Amino acid sequence: MADIWNTIASNYVTVGTTNLSKTPYVNVDPEVYTGTWNGTYSTNKKFSIQISNVNGFRAKVKYQSEGTVKYQDVLIKDNAFKIGDSKFTVTKIGTAQVKTVVIDPSSGATTMLTAYAKKA
């Protein structure tokens, strides 16, 4: 039982040292984000991200990629937001970088897929 508490205590210290963004949430230009963004990962897996209802720094997002569909309300900060295991970052007008963590169910190994999406 003591081992469990030691692990929990050490993780509190680790989490407490995480460098979080100090920038505040600010309103974004809805035109930059609103629309459908399409891309392809290096594995030739296609994805689509639909962003709607951008209001202030909030938006509604639908992520779709070969059998996976996720809906989420997101908060946009530092030109980016997370949806599920993916992070969407606008790099310039009409282009965004998408990073997705994929977990192999048989081995538990994780892989980071990175791709660029273009606004349709």
C-alpha positions, 0 to 999 in steps of 0.5 A: 500500500505504501508503494501506491502512495509513494507513486501518487506523491511523486506524480504530484511533484512531476505534474506540478513542474509541468510548464503550462502556457501562461498566455490568456485565452483571447478571442480569435478571428472566426474566418481563420478557423471556420470550415473544413480542413483536409489532410493525409498522414504519412501512413496514407490515412486521410482525415477531415476536421470540421470547425464551426460555431467559432465564438470568442475562443470557443468552437465546435469541432468534428474530427473524422479519420477512417472509422474514427469520428469525434465531436468536441467543444474546444477552447482555442489558445495560442492558435491551437486546440486539442480534440481527442488524441489530436492537436490542431495548430494553425501555422498560417492562414489556410494551413494547420499542423495536426499531430495525433497520438496512435496507440497500438492495441496489441503492444501498447506502443504509441506513435505520433503522426504529424500531417498538414491540413489545408482549409477547403 
